[in-house]
Amino acid sequence: MKSRPLVTLVISVMIAAASAWLAFGSHGIYCDRLPSMTVCATLAAFAIALCFRQMPKAMTKPQKWLLAASFFIGAVTLFADARFVMKYRGLCSQLQEQIRQTHTPSK
């Protein structure tokens, strides 16, 4: 078996692990993690594109199953990261606005 589908699976799992570590790594509000989660979502989309690019070259059933697993892991990671960012984006922008208002001098 060629190693390309296996490498794609390893990349997908590493991106998913990094995303999970960022999402569950700290307690409280995750405003500082939003850019990192956006990068993980972009990398998950890259892994999905890699799966689509390798699918026509997969000749055996195990290769196709590895690519399907990579695609599934990438899709779940992309969905979870996008949901995470959308959930906390509004809250974080409100907090930043409140901080800006407290630091600006009143006239």
C-alpha positions, 0 to 999 in steps of 0.5 A: 500500500502506498503511504499517501493515504496514510500520511493524509490520515496522520495529518487529519488526526494531528489537526483534529488533536491540535483543535481538540487541545485548543478547544478543551485546553483551558477553562473560561472564555476562549477569546485568545484561542479564536485565531488559532482555531481559525487556523485549525479550521483552515488546515482541516479544509486543506486536509479535506482538499488533499483527500479529494485530490488523492481519491482518484489515485487510490486503487485499492479498497484500504486506500479508499477507506483511509481517505474516507476516514481522513475526509470524515475526521477533517470534516468533523474538525472543520465543523467543530472549529467553525462552530467554536469560533462562531459561538465565542466571536460575538461574546469576545467582540462585546468584551473587547468593546467594553474594555475599549470603553473603560480605557478611553478617557471621558470628555 
